[in-house]
Amino acid sequence: MKKTNIVVIGAGIAGLSAAIYLKRANADFVILENSLPGGLLNKLHKVENYPGVPNTTGGDILISLMEQVRNLGIEIKYGSVQTILKEEDGFEVVTDKDSYDCQAVIVAAGRKIEGVTIKGEKEFAGRGVSYCATCDGNFFKGADVAVIGNNDIVLEESLYLANLVKKLYLCVPGEKLEGTDSLLLKVKQKENIEILLNSNVDEIVGDDIGVNGIKVNGKEIPVWGVFPFVGTKSSDEFLSNLKPEQDNFGVKVNEEMMSNIPGLFFAGDIVSKKLKQLVTAASDGAIAATSAGRFIK
Ligand SMILES: Cc1cc2nc3c(=O)[nH]c(=O)nc-3n(C[C@H](O)[C@H](O)[C@H](O)COP(=O)(O)OP(=O)(O)OC[C@H]3O[C@@H](n4cnc5c(N)ncnc54)[C@H](O)[C@@H]3O)c2cc1C
């Protein structure tokens, strides 16, 4: 077993931001990644809301981020975290290769989009199919769109979109709209949201330009944008042992980014918060790193 003070899980923007703050504070830490460093940054074709860098791409942000990481001498270790065990004086983080004995953990493992579930979803990804209303909603100003899913995240994204689009079809794959009461009320009161219960979305249809409709229960509805939120979930299987407190938006943390388990910090999209964006993920990472540094002292 290897020993270190802090383990950071995930090298997306939240984990890399934490690593930069830890390194500059001369902390003893390890950052673990099970795939390509950068996480979702590798997939963002267009980013228009990152302060100071208008009209950029996830790839361009990642290139300068990795240069900063390399220049600081941060080494990203490859390993897939399988579980975290609570020990008397800290944690044991177990990967598929090694295990690390540490005093604090920063979990920055993001959320993952599950496999494609609807016909046409993959074909039109980035051409009318989007998984982030805050990021892409602007492209659908004044248009008709469809949102598919049934939970608090779906309700939040629908409320955000409804302020931009002309009409929003909320396709619910069940006989009842689910979510917290206050959100349900707001969605039901929004005049341009039409809730379609028992919706089986058979297909997303379109042409060379992009999406132009969805087929719901055999009937075609013309829309320019589709937001399928049926398959996103936290990358948190390895937390099943510790079970930090969660709600419908992710793991609950205090203002220091610490969960209800002392020494277990979270950053980025895995955290319970309504604005899951690059700028908030980077901020979470910075706060979690400085808090973890204080914690181990
Ligand atoms: C389609 C889309 C468009 C978006 N557009 C924008 C935009 O325009 N502007 C904006 O600000 N935000 C945008 N976002 C949101 C933004 O991408 C995220 O908020 C941000 O990237 C989250 O960063 P993160 O570090 O928390 O998670 P991620 O980027 O998901 O990184 C998590 C990392 O943890 C790793 N990991 C997971 N599990 C393990 C494990 N068990 N062991 C080791 N490593 C693990 C993953 O491989 C990954 O690299 C968009 C999101 C989507 C889906």
The ligand as a Gaussian input file, in Angstrom:
#p B3LYP/6-31G(d) Opt

LIG

0 1
 C      -22.963000      18.373000     -23.622000
 C      -22.357000      19.230000     -22.542000
 C      -21.989000      20.526000     -22.854000
 C      -21.455000      21.350000     -21.871000
 N      -21.091000      22.639000     -22.196000
 C      -20.592000      23.458000     -21.236000
 C      -20.269000      24.817000     -21.533000
 O      -20.455000      25.284000     -22.663000
 N      -19.781000      25.585000     -20.512000
 C      -19.604000      25.118000     -19.254000
 O      -19.126000      25.866000     -18.392000
 N      -19.897000      23.843000     -18.940000
 C      -20.397000      23.004000     -19.884000
 N      -20.748000      21.714000     -19.567000
 C      -20.575000      21.265000     -18.167000
 C      -19.100000      20.934000     -17.878000
 O      -18.597000      20.117000     -18.925000
 C      -18.994000      20.208000     -16.545000
 O      -19.660000      20.959000     -15.549000
 C      -17.542000      19.986000     -16.116000
 O      -16.759000      19.510000     -17.184000
 C      -17.499000      19.019000     -14.936000
 O      -16.174000      18.773000     -14.585000
 P      -15.804000      17.650000     -13.499000
 O      -14.324000      17.728000     -13.338000
 O      -16.685000      17.771000     -12.325000
 O      -16.236000      16.272000     -14.159000
 P      -15.661000      15.471000     -15.468000
 O      -15.211000      16.417000     -16.520000
 O      -16.734000      14.526000     -15.769000
 O      -14.375000      14.739000     -14.897000
 C      -14.465000      13.643000     -14.024000
 C      -13.259000      12.766000     -14.245000
 O      -13.239000      11.730000     -13.246000
 C      -12.837000      10.514000     -13.867000
 N      -13.348000       9.392000     -13.078000
 C      -14.649000       9.024000     -12.894000
 N      -14.727000       7.926000     -12.122000
 C      -13.452000       7.579000     -11.815000
 C      -12.886000       6.508000     -11.057000
 N      -13.645000       5.572000     -10.477000
 N      -11.530000       6.445000     -10.939000
 C      -10.732000       7.380000     -11.525000
 N      -11.236000       8.418000     -12.261000
 C      -12.563000       8.530000     -12.399000
 C      -13.466000      10.594000     -15.254000
 O      -12.833000       9.726000     -16.167000
 C      -13.277000      12.067000     -15.600000
 O      -12.067000      12.309000     -16.278000
 C      -21.265000      20.861000     -20.535000
 C      -21.624000      19.539000     -20.237000
 C      -22.165000      18.724000     -21.215000
 C      -22.539000      17.307000     -20.875000

